[in-house]
Amino acid sequence: MRLKFIGSMVFGVACVLLAEDFDPLGTYALLPKQQATFVTCTTTDLSKSLELSDVVMAALCNNPQTNIAWQTSLYQAAQVGVSRSAYLPTLSASGSILQSESSETRNGDQENISVTLSYLLYDFGKRDATYDNARALLDAALFSENDTIQSVFLSAVEAYYTLFGSNASLEASLEAERSALESLNAAKTRYSVGTATPADTLQAQTAYSQAMLNRIQAEGSVKSAQGGLASVLGMMPDTTILLQNPRLAIPDIAFESNIRALMDEAQRLRPDLMAASAKIKAYEAQLKAAKADHMPSFSLSATSGNTDTVFNTSQRSSSIGLYVSIPIFSGFNTKYKVQAAQQQLKISEAEYEKLSQDANLDVYKTYQTLISETQATRTSNDLVASAQASYDLALGRYKAGVGTILDLLSAQSALASAKQQHIQSLYNWYITKASLAKAMGSLDFSTIKGQP
């Protein structure tokens, strides 16, 4: 009998261990087949130059945020399994070994083993509400995962263009430094032949020193941008990443659309709004489950057992019956559970309304920013051309002895500023375009199609 008891325990432990290796209730079928809904992860080859799509892919596969979101979805899927298990009967075994000692009888062991089968027949909807709650929370987790994917996607796009913008700013700073040095040399030349004052040389020297300082700061910005990109990709900040140069073009205004239509689309597509809506359904189900705690439950139970005594006697027992559990008083526990569930539902509804308003504002502001960036990019392109012509004229006039150092330095500063504005507006346009897609809940690889 002792061997039977130990064998039952081993079987029970084996069932628990086996439960970790398979999915008998099919909860995994509720999850996307891939860790990210539109991504197949591959190892990033850092020996090759990466396109923008490669950068985004690496970020989605390696960024810890996507892994956290996926593990959260797995957890909620397991919770669905927990709620589904309430629809199945439960089988349990129990056993004991008792050693008795008495002055009137001889010492010996008494062994008991029993098996109990029970099944919940009806509980006035509490089991169904618990399942609906778990299912809605899984939907919320999956929508939140999609929102996380789009957030990481946008972070990768921002880091990519920020790095190229920093590199372009550094190149503009180097060019401005070279121009400042040329102006300084021109001032020194004019001073040496007596056609300029020492003030010209000092002013040119100051402008050159400022250009050097701007270049040093630009180099620091490049390093920071490199570390930021590596971090988004889930790598060490000092990782060397080779990138293909993006093919940029002056944007047109073909994207302009009805702003109200864009906001309506965001209300329909944004995953964070869908997650908030799913949470409302979850708390509605939670409220139903809390109210069902007031009601009785009906269960079927069957037990079979065997007892061996020291006197080599064996006693068998079995029973089957219908059990009714009627809650009478629980210290007002149920009352406050219902009240808490009602308030949680109201909170989730208010959170949805706030999120909906924030989504509309996000779309509106991002769209207006994109319109401004489009105009700024086209205007700054013209500004660079006119500033370059002005600088070339001022430099020629100063070398010829007809212009002043102030005219030259002013034109030089205007050219450097114009190039910086053009660079920033151009890269900001591409970032803002992706931000608008994220604000509408539609950011995916089609948004960056054709951008290396």
Summary of the structure (lengths in Angstrom):
residues: 452
radius of gyration: 36.2
end to end distance: 72.9
largest distance: 132.1
contacts: 1391
relative contact order: 0.13
helix: 65%
strand: 12%
